[in-house]
Amino acid sequence: MALNATIFKAELQIADMDRYYYQTHQFTLAQHPSETDERMMVRLAAFALNASEHLTFSKGLCVDDEAELWQKSLSGDIELWIEFGEADEKWIKKACGRAKNVKLYVYGGRSVPIWWQKAQGPFSRYKNLEVWEFPKEQVQQLAGLVKRSMRLSCNISEGEMWLNDDDQSLALTPIRLY
């Protein structure tokens, strides 16, 4: 018998001083049974960093043809394709061929430098690709914000992100690898 996704509700207030974007978003997040709290919260943090009125979550982990987060133009062209984890070149090639811009967010801690050493050469061919790393310690703290119903505020300034709920505040500083 297949396990069902766990449903989370989130309200995310974003004040992005770097991009002059100020908005509140309401989400229903489905956490796939194989997805960790860390990964789900990295998805939410990546949304905040790239937020726009057209950025949306796709159908999720089980769909091979779609980004996990993407922004499409009114004509249906993919303007931004966002993925998570240590992707292989085949997947990145597909994304870069379909989208104007692609961002990959990695967050695995000790395995990231090993993966990046192998991926850096092949990924350098893609001029529309950015690769970002969330430090492991910050991702672990981020997972501490998980609740079935979350109210978060996010402030972004000079590349640093602050996430707050009623009980705690934490800083996230994604590092650009490429």
C-alpha angles and dihedrals in degrees: 000000000000119000119238126235118259112239122223128183118214136182111196121190109196126198106177107180092179093062100023091240118148119172145128118232128194118208141183103203121197112206109206112228090248094048120100125220087248093058094046091052092047086057090052092047091049089051090054092049092051101028121155135147089261100046110108141172113247127219089287143230097346098061116086098190099055139069116239089237123017146163120214130192120238088262091056098255114143107244097174130019117189124192135176135218135021099323124191124237094254091061093044091049089054093048094045090050093053103038136056091224131016128195125189120195117199124188110164102120115214095016094058098076091049092048092044093052089059097038100043096079097049093040092055088076092069112080093182093058130100122184119201131183127209108206112246096237091053092048090052090053089047090057087057088070093063116122130151087250115032132186108189134172120203126197119188123190132156092353095306122114125205118196121192137181127175093282110033148018128211138180124228122192112182114206119221110229096175 
